[in-house]
Amino acid sequence: MLRKSTARAIWMALPVLSVATFSAQRAFALVDHNVPKAVELATDLGRASPLEERNLTLMLTLHGTTELDARIEALYDPASPSYHQWLSDAELAKYAPTAAEYARLSNALEAQGLHVISTDPRRFSVRVHGTVEAIENAFQTELHNFTYRGRTFQAHTRDARLTGAAAALVESVAGLDSRQVRPAAMIATNPVTGKPVFARQKITNGLGAKLAAEITGVALSSAAEFNFTTPGAALPEANFWGTVYDVNPNLVVSFTPAQLQSHYGLKPLFADGYDGSGQTVVLVEGYGNVNAENDANVAAKTFGLPALDSSNYEVVYPEGPPFDPNAADLTGWTAEIALDIQSSHAIAPGAKIVVVATSGQDNEDFINSLQYIITKRLGSAVSNSWEEDTDLFSGPAENDAFNAVLKLAAAAGISIQFSSGDGGDGGLGTPLGAPGVPSNSPYAVAVGGTSILNDPYGSQGLVTGWGNDIVLLNEGGVVDPPFQYFFGGSGGGESVFFAKPSWQKSLPGHGRQVPDVSALADPYTGFAIIYTDSGVQYAQAGIGGTSLASPIFTAIWAIADQYNGKPLGQASPLIAKLKSGEILDVAPPPSPVTLYNASGTIHDDSGTKFFSAADLYIGLLYTTTDFVSTIWNISGSAAYGVSFGTDSSLTVTTGWDDVTGFGEPNGLPFIQAVTGKTKGAVAKP
């Protein structure tokens, strides 16, 4: 694990940028030191094969960057006459390379063995294909394969600098460092078996009736006492007492669409016609899923939502369909795509859904899809339930490439959301450098995660930051001492690449802070989907991750665009200005809930030891002091503790925090605050 002191040293070695503008200028240019930090930390597996073929997307140097940055700043300044007057393609063309420059660069790249495979009609980028050998020669570097924490990737090992007379036209490169983009869906797991807590159900007669009858949003029940012994031995024995994570064998803990609509205060808006009608929610996915529409319609029929058809659902393939039609099944994207479609449709049932599917899952494939969305202006609310790597380990060229694309989206009035990740601080032990890429971009909207719980000791619901630790208490006998591990939690932290944008000036630190906003992500209080696996259709509850939070928030933002009557643009600057009551601040859980946190004693040969809730999770809490701790009695021979609101070194606080951002949207007050409008007499809850 990279300790806090190491991460701090890395941060201090990087240039610290002043907090000046919305744009928060990039920390590096291609001509500066741009070898990824991961190269120093990973195991080098050797040089890549010179005949291996790759795609690169080159982001080009713009004319008048300072002026463009100022114009984007003004687009998000309510005092500016150009506030929300989004730039057209014709206006953006002023900043693009000229046709002559574009042609010169294309010819130069072809001369170096990099074949142009697609061009940007706006001339902001060019996509090329070539061998590793050609890429190394053109950029004066070497590409090596690496492994780190079980993941393999490819990166350049010497500072990359494009050669030739057209080199000055290239600002950054995507694909020079190749990482596999990962879907961010998670499933509630039984620690005993390693399998899903809630067994998936086969769909019969085209309806998930059994699931609809069994689903509940009630996860917790009041405190109970449990006594554990060790078979065949007098000691150790244990006694634990506390709130129960009540996994009723006859019920599945997840939220229905109707329950989520109520939680986010959307039903009064629906009653007045604000359900996303006339808007488009764009979902960026790996490979695509041919069964997705049918699966979504079974879910829609099950939960009383409108059906999807050619009028409100579309799939586009910017690179053409994938070579392997089963690629989504093999790489984990099938359930992810189902989750994104079904959760966004649940929140904004009147909106059109457009799935933009890549033909691969390299980071460069996803850059290409984002550019396609912006160029075609497919929609003003875009969800990305994936991430590449942590901010600290990704390279400057890759960060800059994503940032350049997202900058154009902000200029065009398109809000692009990204899951903030599911690994908390990414194992760094500090928030510094922990944000995921590309949610770390100042032009992205980073969506963190929450747990939505019932309060077994009161009438109100309870929202905590998403972060689960698991403690083994009894597993075929008393576990002495209890064994703990981090299951997952909302990603977040402070960027070491990008400075704070102006709308984050009140937040701590120097770097861009992640996340901005949050929504349901905890799989132990998750969502239920219907998806097809190997030709069989199933219902699966207990799905979560920030890949659930991103489409939820994106669909809410589509409703806000509808309410506003035109696109609101990037959500982050507007969210940062909200006051109490306009957004639900996710704060540390209050008593009496925490008074009933799990605690107990273990009696062994050395005596009796008391374990408080903090003792049970010692070593995992960092600065967290207030959280919800429960006992999960899976069976007579297995019992665990599961916590809510414990997210590695990230900590939920009052106000903005690096787990939940500024909080969760809360219906009409949120919509009216970000739009600045009051539409007649909207029905009351």
C-alpha positions as CSV (number, residue, x, y, z in Angstrom):
1,M,0.0,0.0,0.0
2,L,1.2,3.5,-0.8
3,R,1.3,5.3,2.5
4,K,0.2,8.8,3.1
5,S,3.7,10.2,3.3
6,T,4.7,8.7,-0.1
7,A,1.6,10.2,-1.8
8,R,2.3,13.5,-0.1
9,A,5.8,13.5,-1.4
10,I,4.6,12.7,-4.9
11,W,2.1,15.6,-4.7
12,M,4.8,18.0,-3.5
13,A,7.0,17.1,-6.5
14,L,4.3,18.1,-8.9
15,P,3.5,21.7,-10.0
16,V,0.9,23.2,-7.8
17,L,-1.5,25.3,-9.9
18,S,-3.3,28.4,-8.6
19,V,-7.0,28.4,-8.3
20,A,-7.9,31.0,-10.9
21,T,-10.5,30.0,-13.4
22,F,-13.2,27.5,-14.1
23,S,-10.9,25.8,-16.6
24,A,-8.2,24.9,-14.1
25,Q,-5.4,24.6,-16.6
26,R,-3.8,21.2,-17.1
27,A,-0.8,20.3,-15.1
28,F,1.3,19.0,-18.0
29,A,1.7,19.5,-21.7
30,L,2.9,16.7,-24.1
31,V,6.3,18.3,-24.4
32,D,6.9,18.2,-20.6
33,H,7.6,15.2,-18.4
34,N,4.7,12.9,-19.2
35,V,5.7,9.3,-18.2
36,P,2.9,7.9,-16.0
37,K,3.7,7.6,-12.3
38,A,2.4,4.0,-12.6
39,V,5.6,3.1,-14.5
40,E,7.6,3.6,-11.3
41,L,5.3,1.5,-9.2
42,A,4.4,-1.4,-11.4
43,T,6.4,-4.4,-12.5
44,D,7.8,-4.0,-16.0
45,L,7.0,-7.1,-18.1
46,G,9.2,-5.9,-21.0
47,R,8.8,-4.1,-24.3
48,A,5.6,-4.4,-26.3
49,S,5.8,-6.3,-29.6
50,P,6.9,-3.9,-32.3
51,L,4.3,-5.5,-34.7
52,E,1.4,-5.0,-32.3
53,E,-1.2,-2.6,-33.8
54,R,-2.8,0.3,-31.9
55,N,-5.1,3.2,-32.3
56,L,-4.3,6.7,-31.0
57,T,-6.4,9.8,-30.7
58,L,-4.4,13.0,-31.0
59,M,-5.9,16.1,-29.4
60,L,-4.7,19.1,-31.3
61,T,-3.3,22.5,-30.1
62,L,-6.1,25.1,-30.2
63,H,-5.8,28.7,-31.3
64,G,-6.7,31.3,-28.6
65,T,-6.8,28.9,-25.7
66,T,-6.9,31.7,-23.1
67,E,-9.8,33.3,-24.9
68,L,-11.7,30.1,-25.1
69,D,-11.1,29.4,-21.4
70,A,-12.5,32.9,-20.6
71,R,-15.5,32.3,-22.8
72,I,-16.3,29.0,-21.0
73,E,-15.8,30.7,-17.7
74,A,-18.4,33.2,-18.7
75,L,-20.9,30.5,-19.9
76,Y,-21.1,29.4,-16.2
77,D,-21.1,32.9,-14.7
78,P,-24.7,34.1,-13.9
79,A,-23.5,37.7,-14.1
80,S,-22.2,37.3,-17.6
81,P,-24.4,38.3,-20.6
82,S,-23.3,35.0,-22.3
83,Y,-24.5,32.9,-19.3
84,H,-25.6,29.5,-20.7
85,Q,-25.3,30.7,-24.3
86,W,-23.6,27.6,-25.4
87,L,-21.0,27.7,-28.2
88,S,-22.1,26.4,-31.6
89,D,-19.8,24.4,-33.9
90,A,-19.2,27.6,-35.9
91,E,-18.1,29.5,-32.8
92,L,-15.9,26.7,-31.7
93,A,-14.3,26.4,-35.1
94,K,-12.5,29.7,-34.4
95,Y,-10.3,27.9,-32.0
96,A,-9.6,24.8,-34.1
97,P,-6.5,24.3,-36.2
98,T,-7.0,25.6,-39.8
99,A,-7.7,23.2,-42.6
100,A,-4.2,23.7,-43.9
101,E,-2.7,22.9,-40.5
102,Y,-4.9,19.8,-40.2
103,A,-3.9,18.6,-43.6
104,R,-0.2,19.2,-42.8
105,L,-0.5,17.1,-39.6
106,S,-2.4,14.3,-41.3
107,N,0.3,14.1,-44.1
108,A,3.1,14.2,-41.5
109,L,1.5,11.3,-39.5
110,E,1.0,9.2,-42.7
111,A,4.7,9.8,-43.5
112,Q,5.6,8.4,-40.1
113,G,3.6,5.2,-40.7
114,L,0.6,6.3,-38.7
115,H,-2.5,6.0,-40.9
116,V,-5.4,8.3,-40.4
117,I,-8.5,6.3,-39.8
118,S,-11.0,9.0,-38.9
119,T,-11.0,12.8,-38.8
120,D,-12.9,15.2,-36.7
121,P,-15.1,17.5,-38.8
122,R,-14.4,20.3,-36.3
123,R,-10.6,19.6,-36.5
124,F,-10.1,19.3,-32.8
125,S,-8.6,15.8,-33.1
126,V,-7.4,13.1,-35.4
127,R,-7.4,9.3,-35.0
128,V,-4.6,7.2,-36.3
129,H,-3.6,3.5,-36.5
130,G,-0.2,2.0,-36.5
131,T,2.2,-0.5,-35.1
132,V,4.0,-0.1,-31.8
133,E,7.2,0.4,-33.8
134,A,5.8,3.3,-35.8
135,I,4.3,4.9,-32.6
136,E,7.6,4.6,-30.8
137,N,9.5,6.1,-33.6
138,A,7.0,9.0,-34.1
139,F,7.0,9.8,-30.4
140,Q,10.6,9.0,-29.5
141,T,9.7,6.6,-26.7
142,E,9.3,3.0,-25.8
143,L,6.0,1.1,-25.0
144,H,6.3,-1.5,-22.3
145,N,3.8,-3.9,-20.7
146,F,3.3,-3.6,-17.0
147,T,1.4,-5.3,-14.2
148,Y,0.2,-3.7,-10.9
149,R,-2.1,-5.2,-8.3
150,G,-3.3,-7.9,-10.7
151,R,-4.0,-5.6,-13.6
152,T,-1.9,-5.3,-16.8
153,F,-1.5,-2.2,-18.9
154,Q,0.8,-0.7,-21.4
155,A,2.6,2.6,-21.0
156,H,5.4,4.7,-22.5
157,T,8.7,4.7,-20.5
158,R,10.4,7.9,-21.9
159,D,8.8,11.3,-22.3
160,A,6.8,11.3,-25.5
161,R,7.5,14.0,-28.0
162,L,6.1,13.9,-31.5
163,T,8.8,14.5,-34.1
164,G,8.5,16.5,-37.3
165,A,7.4,19.9,-38.5
166,A,3.7,19.3,-37.4
167,A,4.6,18.3,-33.8
168,A,3.5,21.7,-32.4
169,L,0.0,20.9,-33.5
170,V,-0.4,18.0,-31.1
171,E,-1.4,18.9,-27.5
172,S,-2.0,15.5,-26.0
173,V,-2.5,11.8,-26.9
174,A,-5.0,9.1,-25.9
175,G,-3.9,5.5,-26.4
176,L,-0.2,6.1,-26.0
177,D,-0.8,4.5,-22.6
178,S,-3.3,1.6,-22.9
179,R,-5.5,0.7,-20.0
180,Q,-8.7,-1.4,-20.0
181,V,-11.7,0.6,-18.9
182,R,-13.6,-1.2,-16.2
183,P,-17.4,-1.1,-15.6
184,A,-18.1,0.1,-12.1
185,A,-21.0,-2.2,-11.2
186,M,-20.8,-4.3,-8.0
187,I,-23.0,-6.9,-6.4
188,A,-23.8,-7.6,-2.8
189,T,-21.7,-10.7,-2.0
190,N,-22.1,-13.4,0.6
191,P,-18.7,-13.6,2.4
192,V,-19.2,-17.3,3.1
193,T,-19.7,-18.4,-0.5
194,G,-18.4,-15.5,-2.5
195,K,-21.6,-15.6,-4.4
196,P,-24.4,-13.0,-4.6
197,V,-26.3,-12.5,-1.4
198,F,-29.5,-12.7,-3.4
199,A,-29.7,-15.6,-5.8
200,R,-30.7,-14.6,-9.3
201,Q,-34.1,-15.8,-10.5
202,K,-35.1,-17.1,-13.9
203,I,-37.7,-15.0,-15.6
204,T,-40.9,-16.8,-16.5
205,N,-43.7,-15.7,-18.8
206,G,-41.7,-12.5,-19.6
207,L,-42.3,-10.9,-16.2
208,G,-40.2,-10.7,-13.0
209,A,-43.3,-11.1,-10.8
210,K,-41.5,-13.1,-8.1
211,L,-38.9,-10.4,-7.8
212,A,-41.5,-7.6,-7.6
213,A,-43.2,-9.5,-4.8
214,E,-40.1,-10.1,-2.8
215,I,-38.1,-6.8,-3.1
216,T,-37.8,-4.5,-0.1
217,G,-35.9,-1.4,0.7
218,V,-35.8,-2.3,4.4
219,A,-32.3,-3.4,5.2
220,L,-32.0,-3.0,8.9
221,S,-33.9,-4.3,11.9
222,S,-33.6,-3.4,15.6
223,A,-30.8,-4.6,17.8
224,A,-30.5,-8.3,18.8
225,E,-28.1,-10.5,20.7
226,F,-26.1,-13.4,19.2
227,N,-24.1,-16.0,21.0
228,F,-21.4,-18.0,19.1
229,T,-19.4,-21.0,20.1
230,T,-16.7,-23.1,18.6
231,P,-17.8,-26.7,17.7
232,G,-15.8,-29.3,19.6
233,A,-14.2,-26.8,21.9
234,A,-15.2,-24.9,25.0
235,L,-13.4,-21.8,23.9
236,P,-13.4,-19.4,22.3
237,E,-17.0,-18.2,22.7
238,A,-18.5,-14.9,21.8
239,N,-21.4,-12.6,22.5
240,F,-22.3,-9.8,20.1
241,W,-25.2,-7.3,20.2
242,G,-26.3,-4.6,17.9
243,T,-28.4,-3.5,14.9
244,V,-29.1,-6.3,12.5
245,Y,-28.6,-6.3,8.7
246,D,-31.8,-8.3,8.2
247,V,-31.3,-10.5,5.2
248,N,-34.7,-12.2,5.3
249,P,-34.5,-15.4,3.2
250,N,-38.0,-14.5,1.8
251,L,-37.0,-11.0,0.7
252,V,-34.3,-9.3,-1.3
253,V,-32.9,-5.9,-0.2
254,S,-33.0,-3.5,-3.1
255,F,-34.9,-0.5,-4.3
256,T,-37.7,-0.6,-6.9
257,P,-38.0,2.2,-9.4
258,A,-41.0,3.6,-7.5
259,Q,-39.1,3.7,-4.3
260,L,-36.2,5.5,-5.9
261,Q,-38.5,8.0,-7.5
262,S,-40.0,8.7,-4.0
263,H,-36.6,9.0,-2.4
264,Y,-35.4,11.6,-4.8
265,G,-38.7,13.5,-4.6
266,L,-39.6,13.0,-8.3
267,K,-43.2,12.0,-8.2
268,P,-44.6,15.5,-7.8
269,L,-42.5,16.5,-10.8
270,F,-43.8,13.5,-12.8
271,A,-47.4,14.6,-11.9
272,D,-46.7,17.9,-13.7
273,G,-45.1,16.2,-16.7
274,Y,-41.4,16.6,-15.8
275,D,-40.2,13.1,-16.3
276,G,-37.5,13.7,-18.9
277,S,-39.8,14.0,-21.9
278,G,-38.1,15.6,-24.8
279,Q,-34.7,14.9,-23.4
280,T,-32.0,12.3,-24.2
281,V,-30.0,10.3,-21.7
282,V,-26.8,9.1,-23.4
283,L,-25.0,6.0,-21.9
284,V,-21.4,5.2,-22.9
285,E,-20.9,1.5,-22.8
286,G,-18.4,-1.2,-23.8
287,Y,-19.4,-3.4,-26.8
288,G,-23.2,-3.1,-26.5
289,N,-25.7,-5.8,-25.6
290,V,-28.2,-7.1,-28.2
291,N,-30.6,-8.3,-25.4
292,A,-30.6,-5.0,-23.6
293,E,-33.8,-3.6,-25.0
294,N,-35.8,-6.8,-24.4
295,D,-34.4,-7.0,-20.8
296,A,-35.3,-3.4,-20.1
297,N,-38.8,-4.0,-21.4
298,V,-39.3,-7.0,-19.1
299,A,-38.1,-4.7,-16.2
300,A,-40.4,-2.0,-17.4
301,K,-43.4,-4.3,-17.5
302,T,-42.5,-5.7,-14.1
303,F,-42.3,-2.3,-12.4
304,G,-44.9,-0.3,-14.4
305,L,-42.6,1.8,-16.6
306,P,-43.1,2.8,-20.2
307,A,-41.8,0.3,-22.8
308,L,-38.7,1.1,-24.9
309,D,-39.0,1.1,-28.7
310,S,-37.5,2.8,-31.7
311,S,-39.0,6.1,-30.6
312,N,-37.2,6.3,-27.3
313,Y,-34.3,3.9,-27.5
314,E,-31.3,3.7,-29.9
315,V,-27.9,2.1,-30.0
316,V,-25.1,3.6,-32.0
317,Y,-21.6,2.1,-32.7
318,P,-19.1,4.9,-33.5
319,E,-16.4,2.3,-34.4
320,G,-18.8,-0.3,-35.8
321,P,-20.1,-3.3,-33.9
322,P,-17.5,-5.3,-31.9
323,F,-15.8,-8.2,-33.7
324,D,-17.0,-10.7,-31.1
325,P,-20.8,-10.5,-30.5
326,N,-20.2,-12.1,-27.1
327,A,-17.6,-9.5,-25.9
328,A,-20.0,-7.9,-23.4
329,D,-20.7,-11.2,-21.7
330,L,-17.0,-12.1,-21.5
331,T,-15.9,-8.7,-20.0
332,G,-18.6,-7.9,-17.5
333,W,-20.5,-5.3,-19.6
334,T,-23.8,-7.2,-20.0
335,A,-25.0,-6.5,-16.5
336,E,-23.5,-3.0,-16.5
337,I,-25.4,-2.1,-19.6
338,A,-28.7,-3.5,-18.2
339,L,-28.1,-1.5,-14.9
340,D,-27.4,1.8,-16.7
341,I,-30.5,1.5,-19.0
342,Q,-32.9,0.3,-16.4
343,S,-31.9,2.7,-13.6
344,S,-31.9,5.8,-15.9
345,H,-35.3,4.7,-17.3
346,A,-36.6,4.3,-13.8
347,I,-35.6,7.9,-12.9
348,A,-36.5,9.6,-16.2
349,P,-39.1,7.4,-17.8
350,G,-40.1,10.0,-20.4
351,A,-36.5,10.5,-21.7
352,K,-35.1,8.8,-24.8
353,I,-32.1,6.6,-24.1
354,V,-29.2,6.4,-26.5
355,V,-26.5,3.8,-25.9
356,V,-23.1,4.6,-27.5
357,A,-21.2,1.3,-27.7
358,T,-17.5,1.0,-28.2
359,S,-16.0,-1.9,-30.2
360,G,-13.3,-2.4,-27.5
361,Q,-12.6,-1.3,-24.0
362,D,-9.3,0.5,-24.2
363,N,-9.3,4.0,-22.8
364,E,-8.8,5.3,-26.4
365,D,-12.0,3.6,-27.5
366,F,-14.0,5.6,-24.9
367,I,-12.3,8.9,-25.8
368,N,-13.5,8.3,-29.3
369,S,-17.1,7.6,-28.1
370,L,-17.1,10.8,-26.1
371,Q,-15.9,12.8,-29.0
372,Y,-18.7,11.2,-31.2
373,I,-21.3,12.3,-28.7
374,I,-20.1,15.9,-28.6
375,T,-19.7,16.1,-32.4
376,K,-23.1,14.7,-33.1
377,R,-24.6,16.5,-30.0
378,L,-26.6,13.3,-29.2
379,G,-27.8,14.7,-25.9
380,S,-27.1,17.1,-23.1
381,A,-26.9,14.5,-20.2
382,V,-24.3,11.8,-20.6
383,S,-23.5,9.0,-18.1
384,N,-20.3,7.0,-17.9
385,S,-20.3,4.1,-15.5
386,W,-16.6,3.3,-15.7
387,E,-13.2,4.6,-14.9
388,E,-9.7,4.1,-16.1
389,D,-7.4,4.3,-13.1
390,T,-6.6,6.5,-10.1
391,D,-5.4,10.0,-10.7
392,L,-2.0,9.3,-9.3
393,F,-1.2,6.4,-11.6
394,S,-2.5,7.7,-14.9
395,G,-0.3,9.6,-17.2
396,P,-0.4,13.3,-18.0
397,A,-1.0,12.7,-21.7
398,E,-4.1,10.6,-20.9
399,N,-5.4,13.0,-18.4
400,D,-5.0,15.9,-20.8
401,A,-6.7,14.0,-23.6
402,F,-9.8,13.3,-21.6
403,N,-9.8,16.9,-20.3
404,A,-9.6,18.4,-23.8
405,V,-12.6,16.4,-24.9
406,L,-14.6,17.3,-21.8
407,K,-13.7,20.9,-22.2
408,L,-15.5,21.0,-25.5
409,A,-18.5,19.3,-24.0
410,A,-18.7,22.0,-21.3
411,A,-18.5,24.7,-24.0
412,A,-21.3,23.0,-25.9
413,G,-23.6,22.8,-22.9
414,I,-23.3,19.1,-22.4
415,S,-23.0,17.7,-18.9
416,I,-20.9,14.5,-18.8
417,Q,-21.1,12.4,-15.7
418,F,-18.6,9.8,-14.5
419,S,-18.8,7.2,-11.7
420,S,-16.2,8.3,-9.1
421,G,-15.1,4.6,-8.6
422,D,-15.9,1.8,-6.2
423,G,-12.5,1.4,-4.4
424,G,-12.6,4.3,-2.0
425,D,-9.1,5.9,-2.0
426,G,-7.8,3.2,-4.4
427,G,-5.6,1.7,-1.7
428,L,-3.5,4.8,-1.4
429,G,-4.3,5.3,2.3
430,T,-4.9,9.0,1.5
431,P,-7.3,11.0,-0.6
432,L,-4.4,12.7,-2.4
433,G,-4.2,11.3,-5.9
434,A,-7.1,9.0,-5.3
435,P,-9.8,10.3,-7.7
436,G,-10.5,8.1,-10.8
437,V,-9.8,9.2,-14.3
438,P,-11.6,10.9,-16.0
439,S,-13.9,11.9,-13.1
440,N,-10.9,14.1,-12.0
441,S,-11.3,16.5,-14.9
442,P,-12.6,20.0,-13.9
443,Y,-15.0,19.6,-16.9
444,A,-16.4,16.3,-15.6
445,V,-19.2,15.7,-13.1
446,A,-18.0,13.2,-10.6
447,V,-20.8,11.1,-9.1
448,G,-20.0,9.5,-5.7
449,G,-22.1,7.0,-3.8
450,T,-24.5,6.7,-0.9
451,S,-26.3,4.0,1.1
452,I,-30.0,4.4,1.6
453,L,-31.1,2.8,4.8
454,N,-34.2,2.6,7.0
455,D,-33.8,3.8,10.6
456,P,-35.1,0.9,12.7
457,Y,-35.3,3.3,15.7
458,G,-37.2,6.1,14.1
459,S,-39.6,7.0,11.2
460,Q,-37.1,8.8,9.0
461,G,-34.9,7.2,6.4
462,L,-31.2,7.4,6.7
463,V,-28.6,8.2,4.0
464,T,-24.9,7.6,4.7
465,G,-21.9,7.8,2.4
466,W,-21.3,4.5,0.7
467,G,-18.5,2.5,2.2
468,N,-18.7,-1.1,3.5
469,D,-16.3,-3.0,5.7
470,I,-16.9,-6.6,6.5
471,V,-15.9,-8.2,9.8
472,L,-15.8,-12.0,10.2
473,L,-17.3,-12.8,13.6
474,N,-18.2,-16.5,13.3
475,E,-17.3,-18.7,10.4
476,G,-17.6,-22.4,11.4
477,G,-16.6,-21.2,14.9
478,V,-15.7,-17.9,16.6
479,V,-13.1,-15.9,14.7
480,D,-10.6,-14.8,17.3
481,P,-9.8,-12.0,16.8
482,P,-12.3,-10.8,14.3
483,F,-11.0,-10.4,10.8
484,Q,-11.8,-7.3,8.8
485,Y,-11.6,-6.3,5.1
486,F,-12.8,-3.4,3.0
487,F,-15.5,-4.4,0.6
488,G,-16.0,-1.2,-1.4
489,G,-17.0,2.4,-1.3
490,S,-17.4,5.6,-3.2
491,G,-14.3,6.9,-5.0
492,G,-13.0,10.4,-4.3
493,G,-10.2,12.6,-3.2
494,E,-7.9,15.3,-4.4
495,S,-6.3,15.4,-7.9
496,V,-2.6,15.7,-8.3
497,F,-3.0,16.7,-11.9
498,F,-5.7,19.4,-12.0
499,A,-6.0,22.4,-9.8
500,K,-9.3,23.4,-8.2
501,P,-11.7,25.2,-10.6
502,S,-13.1,28.5,-9.4
503,W,-16.4,26.9,-8.3
504,Q,-14.4,24.8,-5.8
505,K,-12.5,27.7,-4.3
506,S,-14.1,27.2,-0.9
507,L,-13.0,23.6,-0.6
508,P,-9.8,22.4,1.0
509,G,-6.6,21.5,-0.7
510,H,-5.0,22.6,-4.0
511,G,-6.3,20.0,-6.5
512,R,-9.6,19.4,-8.1
513,Q,-11.8,17.7,-5.5
514,V,-13.9,14.6,-6.3
515,P,-16.9,13.9,-6.1
516,D,-19.3,16.7,-6.9
517,V,-22.6,14.9,-6.1
518,S,-23.8,11.5,-5.1
519,A,-26.6,9.0,-5.4
520,L,-27.4,5.4,-4.4
521,A,-24.4,3.1,-5.0
522,D,-24.3,0.6,-2.1
523,P,-25.1,-2.9,-3.4
524,Y,-26.2,-4.0,0.1
525,T,-29.0,-1.4,-0.4
526,G,-28.9,-1.6,-4.1
527,F,-31.1,-1.9,-7.2
528,A,-32.6,-4.9,-9.0
529,I,-32.1,-5.5,-12.8
530,I,-33.2,-8.0,-15.4
531,Y,-30.5,-9.3,-17.8
532,T,-29.8,-12.1,-20.2
533,D,-26.8,-14.4,-19.6
534,S,-26.0,-17.2,-22.0
535,G,-29.4,-17.0,-23.5
536,V,-31.3,-17.2,-20.2
537,Q,-33.1,-14.2,-18.7
538,Y,-32.6,-13.5,-15.0
539,A,-33.6,-11.1,-12.3
540,Q,-30.8,-10.0,-10.0
541,A,-31.1,-7.9,-6.9
542,G,-28.3,-6.3,-4.9
543,I,-26.6,-4.5,-7.8
544,G,-24.8,-1.2,-7.0
545,G,-21.5,0.6,-7.3
546,T,-21.1,4.2,-8.5
547,S,-22.1,2.9,-11.9
548,L,-25.6,3.0,-10.4
549,A,-25.2,6.5,-9.0
550,S,-24.0,8.0,-12.3
551,P,-27.1,7.0,-14.4
552,I,-29.4,8.0,-11.5
553,F,-28.0,11.5,-11.3
554,T,-27.7,11.8,-15.1
555,A,-31.4,11.0,-15.5
556,I,-32.3,13.6,-12.8
557,W,-30.2,16.1,-14.7
558,A,-32.2,15.4,-17.9
559,I,-35.3,16.3,-15.9
560,A,-33.6,19.5,-14.8
561,D,-32.9,20.3,-18.5
562,Q,-36.5,19.7,-19.3
563,Y,-37.7,21.9,-16.5
564,N,-35.3,24.6,-17.6
565,G,-36.4,24.4,-21.2
566,K,-32.9,24.2,-22.6
567,P,-29.6,22.5,-21.5
568,L,-28.1,23.6,-18.2
569,G,-24.6,22.5,-19.2
570,Q,-22.1,21.0,-16.8
571,A,-23.8,20.3,-13.5
572,S,-20.8,20.7,-11.2
573,P,-20.6,24.6,-11.1
574,L,-24.3,24.8,-10.4
575,I,-24.2,22.1,-7.7
576,A,-21.4,23.9,-5.9
577,K,-23.6,27.0,-5.4
578,L,-26.6,25.2,-3.8
579,K,-27.7,26.1,-0.3
580,S,-29.0,24.0,2.5
581,G,-32.4,22.5,1.5
582,E,-31.6,22.7,-2.2
583,I,-29.4,19.6,-1.9
584,L,-29.5,16.9,0.7
585,D,-26.2,17.1,2.6
586,V,-25.1,13.6,3.5
587,A,-23.7,14.0,7.0
588,P,-22.3,11.5,9.5
589,P,-25.2,9.3,10.9
590,P,-26.8,10.6,14.0
591,S,-27.8,8.8,17.2
592,P,-29.7,6.8,18.2
593,V,-28.7,4.7,15.2
594,T,-25.0,4.7,16.2
595,L,-25.9,3.9,19.8
596,Y,-26.9,0.5,18.6
597,N,-23.7,-0.2,16.6
598,A,-22.5,-3.8,16.9
599,S,-20.2,-4.6,19.8
600,G,-19.4,-7.6,21.9
601,T,-17.0,-9.8,23.8
602,I,-14.8,-12.8,23.0
603,H,-13.8,-15.1,25.8
604,D,-10.7,-17.3,25.1
605,D,-7.8,-18.8,27.0
606,S,-6.4,-15.4,27.7
607,G,-9.6,-14.0,29.2
608,T,-12.4,-11.8,28.0
609,K,-11.9,-9.0,25.7
610,F,-14.5,-6.3,24.8
611,F,-14.8,-5.1,21.3
612,S,-16.5,-1.7,20.7
613,A,-17.8,-0.9,17.2
614,A,-14.5,1.0,16.6
615,D,-12.5,-2.0,17.8
616,L,-14.2,-4.3,15.3
617,Y,-13.1,-2.1,12.4
618,I,-9.8,-0.9,13.8
619,G,-7.3,-0.2,11.1
620,L,-10.0,0.5,8.5
621,L,-11.6,3.6,9.9
622,Y,-8.8,6.2,9.4
623,T,-10.5,9.5,10.6
624,T,-14.1,8.1,10.5
625,T,-15.7,8.1,13.9
626,D,-19.5,8.1,13.1
627,F,-20.9,5.2,11.1
628,V,-23.5,2.5,11.2
629,S,-22.4,-1.0,12.3
630,T,-24.6,-4.0,12.0
631,I,-24.6,-7.8,12.7
632,W,-25.3,-10.0,9.7
633,N,-26.3,-13.5,10.9
634,I,-26.1,-15.4,7.7
635,S,-26.7,-18.9,9.2
636,G,-26.1,-20.8,12.4
637,S,-22.4,-21.2,11.6
638,A,-21.7,-17.9,9.9
639,A,-22.1,-14.3,11.2
640,Y,-20.5,-11.1,10.1
641,G,-20.4,-7.4,10.8
642,V,-21.2,-5.1,7.9
643,S,-20.7,-1.3,8.2
644,F,-22.2,1.6,6.3
645,G,-20.3,4.9,6.0
646,T,-16.8,3.6,6.3
647,D,-14.9,4.4,3.1
648,S,-11.2,3.8,3.4
649,S,-9.4,7.1,4.2
650,L,-12.3,9.1,2.7
651,T,-14.6,10.6,5.3
652,V,-18.1,11.9,5.3
653,T,-18.5,15.3,7.0
654,T,-21.1,18.0,7.2
655,G,-21.0,20.0,3.9
656,W,-18.8,18.9,1.0
657,D,-16.9,15.7,1.6
658,D,-14.8,13.3,-0.6
659,V,-17.3,10.5,-0.3
660,T,-20.6,12.2,-1.3
661,G,-19.6,15.6,-2.7
662,F,-22.1,18.2,-1.8
663,G,-24.8,15.6,-1.3
664,E,-27.8,14.0,-3.0
665,P,-30.4,15.8,-5.2
666,N,-33.7,16.1,-3.5
667,G,-36.4,16.7,-6.1
668,L,-38.2,19.9,-6.7
669,P,-36.0,22.2,-4.5
670,F,-32.9,20.9,-6.3
671,I,-34.5,21.3,-9.8
672,Q,-35.7,24.8,-9.1
673,A,-32.4,25.9,-7.5
674,V,-30.2,24.7,-10.5
675,T,-32.6,26.2,-13.0
676,G,-33.5,29.4,-11.1
677,K,-37.1,28.9,-12.2
678,T,-40.4,28.1,-10.6
679,K,-43.0,26.5,-12.9
680,G,-46.5,27.2,-11.8
681,A,-48.0,25.2,-9.0
682,V,-46.1,21.9,-9.0
683,A,-47.9,19.2,-7.1
684,K,-46.8,18.8,-3.5
685,P,-45.5,15.4,-2.2
